[in-house]
Amino acid sequence: MELEQRVADLERRLADLEGTRRPGPRIDEGDFWALHGLKEQLSEAGAADGGVLYTGSVGLPTGEEYAWQMTVPTEELLDDDWTTAAEPFAALGHPVRLRLLREILGGRRTAAELADLDETGTTGQIYHHLRQLTATGWLHTSGRGRYEVPPERVVPLLVALATARP
């Protein structure tokens, strides 16, 4: 284990020197602390093929805070019907919908507030996009025409965006 840590530290330092590593906060001494914890838990659970973990602790400009963690065994992911993911992914595939989600997370919660934004289309088009996002679970209404990203979707949405970064 000590050798593994030393190699990881050397690789991190080399990446820093070469400028190839993305800057970011370090939580503890190891770059792969979450990965090591995941491997340990999967081993204890007998998940021989491994798994995927996503997690986040998010503070929004609105003052809302979300913490989320999800682990899915590899076998379960590979055995799932992937076609069910097409609609939620498609809903995220439109620039206006992504903008609406960002604005809603930022505190603009009503269709009227969203209609005031530049380059989001007509009120009818905005409602169309809001319906698509609601139908696929990325949004829900919270009464009186207010929209919000459901708490259980905030971190997964940000994870999806993080995976799309170059």
Summary of the structure (lengths in Angstrom):
residues: 166
radius of gyration: 19.7
end to end distance: 31.7
largest distance: 60.1
contacts: 395
relative contact order: 0.11
helix: 53%
strand: 14%
